[in-house]
Amino acid sequence: MFSFSRQQRYFLYGSPTDMRKGFAGLSGLVRQHIDHDLMSGDVFIFLNRRRDRIKLLMWDTTGFALYYKQLEQGTCSR
């Protein structure tokens, strides 16, 4: 189950992301560009160029969880 809380911090990856990336590719982006521990329980946010798709990556004590949403209309605002 993917849950959100105020105890978590949220990190937005600043560049457009290829939404074909999975767990390994997204965690590699965090390691290279975001100076933060992947297994902290915090949430890492990735948007594609058109900002109509979003992926959230989080470690939940047993493994990585990935949430993916594709908007039918509009875009994710920054």
BELRA-V164587 format. One record per backbone hydrogen bond with DSSP energy under -0.5 kcal/mol. NH is the residue of the N-H (numbers start at 1). CO is the residue of the C=O. If there is no record, write none. Layout:
nh:NH co:CO
nh:NH co:CO
//
This chain:
nh:3 co:1
nh:8 co:5
nh:11 co:43
nh:12 co:10
nh:13 co:11
nh:13 co:45
nh:17 co:47
nh:19 co:17
nh:21 co:18
nh:26 co:22
nh:27 co:23
nh:28 co:24
nh:29 co:25
nh:30 co:26
nh:31 co:27
nh:32 co:28
nh:33 co:29
nh:34 co:29
nh:34 co:30
nh:35 co:33
nh:36 co:34
nh:40 co:37
nh:41 co:38
nh:43 co:9
nh:44 co:57
nh:45 co:11
nh:46 co:55
nh:48 co:53
nh:51 co:48
nh:54 co:69
nh:55 co:46
nh:56 co:67
nh:57 co:44
nh:58 co:65
nh:59 co:42
nh:60 co:63
nh:65 co:58
nh:67 co:56
nh:69 co:54
nh:71 co:52
nh:71 co:69
nh:76 co:51
//
